[in-house]
C-alpha cells in the first residue's frame, strides 16, 4: 500500500459583494517567505473570555481533518468537534465527531459520531434511486456513546429547553 498524501490546504476569503479569493497554502507560505510547511494551522476568534479555535495539520495524511475547540480561563480547554476526511476507519465517508466539552469535569473522548458517504459506488447509486424524491428525507443515524452521553429529542433551541447535563435536569 502506497503512502497517502496530505490533502491540499487553501485559504479562501469571501466578501459580501460576491468577490472570493483562494490561496493554496504552499503559495501563501511562499509569499510570506516561508519555506517550511507548519505542523499546525489555527484560526481563532475571541469574544470576551471565550476563544474558539479551528485547527488543522497540513502534513497529516492518515487522519486529516479539522478540529474545533474552545477555551475559557475558568473552564480551560473545551473539546467540541472533529471533522475528518475518509481514513482507514471510514474509507468512503467523512466523519463528524462531537465531544463532551470541558476537560476538567467531562471526558475528552467523543460522545457521538455521524458519517457522510462520499463515494460513487453502487450503494450510493442504489440509495439515490431508491430515495430520489427530495421531499422524502432520509433519516441520518447518529451513534452515541451511552456510557458518556444520553440522547434527548431536539424540540426547541435555547438554554431553558436544553439542559447541558442529565444532572441539570433535576434542578429545574
C-alpha positions as semicolon CSV with decimal commas, in nm:
position;residue;x (nm);y (nm);z (nm)
1;X;0,000;0,000;0,000
2;X;0,144;0,336;-0,101
3;X;0,169;0,626;0,140
4;X;-0,122;0,867;0,132
5;X;-0,065;1,232;0,056
6;X;-0,197;1,503;0,285
7;X;-0,495;1,694;0,143
8;X;-0,443;2,028;-0,031
9;X;-0,498;2,315;0,214
10;X;-0,634;2,651;0,098
11;X;-0,737;2,982;0,249
12;X;-1,044;3,142;0,090
13;X;-1,161;3,494;0,164
14;X;-1,521;3,579;0,065
15;X;-1,686;3,920;0,056
16;X;-2,049;4,044;0,056
17;X;-2,012;4,173;-0,300
18;X;-1,952;3,816;-0,420
19;X;-1,575;3,854;-0,457
20;X;-1,377;3,549;-0,350
21;X;-1,002;3,489;-0,333
22;X;-0,849;3,144;-0,278
23;X;-0,485;3,095;-0,185
24;X;-0,331;2,746;-0,180
25;X;-0,128;2,704;0,139
26;X;0,201;2,643;-0,042
27;X;0,161;2,967;-0,242
28;X;0,058;3,161;0,069
29;X;0,362;3,034;0,260
30;X;0,592;3,120;-0,032
31;X;0,450;3,475;-0,049
32;X;0,532;3,512;0,323
33;X;0,887;3,391;0,260
34;X;0,833;3,066;0,450
35;X;0,987;2,753;0,302
36;X;0,865;2,502;0,560
37;X;0,505;2,383;0,598
38;X;0,387;2,434;0,958
39;X;0,281;2,133;1,167
40;X;-0,046;2,304;1,262
41;X;-0,258;2,594;1,140
42;X;-0,501;2,755;1,381
43;X;-0,774;3,010;1,309
44;X;-0,910;3,169;1,627
45;X;-1,185;3,405;1,727
46;X;-1,248;3,566;2,067
47;X;-1,547;3,714;2,243
48;X;-1,469;3,831;2,593
49;X;-1,303;3,547;2,783
50;X;-1,407;3,279;2,531
51;X;-1,174;3,173;2,249
52;X;-1,276;2,929;1,975
53;X;-1,014;2,763;1,753
54;X;-1,029;2,569;1,429
55;X;-0,709;2,367;1,379
56;X;-0,569;2,151;1,103
57;X;-0,242;1,972;1,047
58;X;-0,144;2,027;0,682
59;X;0,109;1,740;0,688
60;X;-0,139;1,481;0,824
61;X;-0,208;1,211;0,567
62;X;-0,364;0,923;0,765
63;X;-0,644;1,107;0,950
64;X;-0,666;1,458;0,801
65;X;-0,937;1,684;0,932
66;X;-1,035;2,000;1,115
67;X;-1,075;2,016;1,492
68;X;-1,283;2,285;1,663
69;X;-1,226;2,353;2,033
70;X;-1,279;2,642;2,274
71;X;-1,108;2,780;2,582
72;X;-1,201;2,997;2,881
73;X;-0,984;3,087;3,178
74;X;-1,242;2,937;3,416
75;X;-1,311;2,610;3,227
76;X;-0,981;2,564;3,047
77;X;-0,993;2,353;2,731
78;X;-1,340;2,274;2,591
79;X;-1,339;1,995;2,331
80;X;-1,616;2,048;2,074
81;X;-1,578;1,858;1,748
82;X;-1,357;1,689;1,494
83;X;-1,440;1,664;1,124
84;X;-1,232;1,414;0,928
85;X;-1,173;1,318;0,566
86;X;-1,204;0,950;0,472
87;X;-0,950;0,740;0,663
88;X;-0,870;0,377;0,732
89;X;-1,162;0,369;0,978
90;X;-1,412;0,514;0,727
91;X;-1,261;0,482;0,378
92;X;-1,566;0,615;0,186
93;X;-1,702;0,857;0,445
94;X;-1,640;1,192;0,604
95;X;-1,694;1,168;0,980
96;X;-1,811;1,426;1,232
97;X;-1,739;1,357;1,599
98;X;-1,898;1,554;1,880
99;X;-1,706;1,585;2,207
100;X;-1,837;1,637;2,561
101;X;-1,670;1,970;2,629
102;X;-1,486;2,080;2,940
103;X;-1,181;1,866;3,010
104;X;-1,198;1,941;3,385
105;X;-1,523;1,752;3,455
106;X;-1,624;1,583;3,130
107;X;-1,448;1,329;2,910
108;X;-1,204;1,403;2,628
109;X;-1,348;1,107;2,435
110;X;-1,601;1,154;2,152
111;X;-1,962;1,117;2,268
112;X;-2,129;1,096;1,924
113;X;-2,043;1,043;1,558
114;X;-2,221;1,082;1,227
115;X;-2,068;0,980;0,895
116;X;-2,141;1,103;0,544
117;X;-2,093;0,878;0,238
118;X;-1,893;1,044;-0,041
119;X;-1,815;0,757;-0,278
120;X;-1,967;0,695;-0,620
121;X;-2,009;0,324;-0,567
122;X;-2,318;0,107;-0,609
123;X;-2,454;0,175;-0,257
124;X;-2,481;0,548;-0,326
125;X;-2,634;0,492;-0,671
126;X;-2,886;0,244;-0,527
127;X;-2,973;0,473;-0,239
128;X;-3,017;0,780;-0,461
129;X;-3,252;0,596;-0,696
130;X;-3,448;0,447;-0,407
131;X;-3,470;0,776;-0,220
132;X;-3,458;1,018;-0,513
133;X;-3,765;1,220;-0,412
134;X;-3,625;1,530;-0,235
135;X;-3,949;1,561;-0,035
136;X;-3,872;1,226;0,134
137;X;-3,573;1,293;0,352
138;X;-3,369;1,001;0,471
139;X;-3,314;0,974;0,847
140;X;-2,948;1,014;0,946
141;X;-2,806;0,783;1,211
142;X;-2,608;0,942;1,493
143;X;-2,407;0,698;1,701
144;X;-2,393;0,790;2,068
145;X;-2,161;0,654;2,336
146;X;-2,425;0,584;2,602
147;X;-2,161;0,537;2,870
148;X;-2,066;0,904;2,829
149;X;-2,381;1,073;2,691
150;X;-2,757;1,034;2,694
151;X;-2,973;1,131;2,395
152;X;-3,266;1,374;2,406
153;X;-3,501;1,478;2,129
154;X;-3,424;1,825;1,998
155;X;-3,754;2,010;2,035
156;X;-3,671;2,377;2,077
157;X;-3,343;2,562;2,092
158;X;-3,248;2,770;2,392
159;X;-3,079;2,717;2,725
160;X;-3,409;2,676;2,912
161;X;-3,516;2,397;2,674
162;X;-3,184;2,215;2,652
163;X;-3,007;2,137;2,982
164;X;-2,639;2,054;2,932
165;X;-2,621;1,751;3,163
166;X;-2,855;1,486;3,300
167;X;-2,767;1,628;3,643
168;X;-2,901;1,970;3,535
169;X;-3,246;1,828;3,453
170;X;-3,327;1,759;3,819
171;X;-3,256;2,122;3,909
172;X;-3,548;2,263;3,705
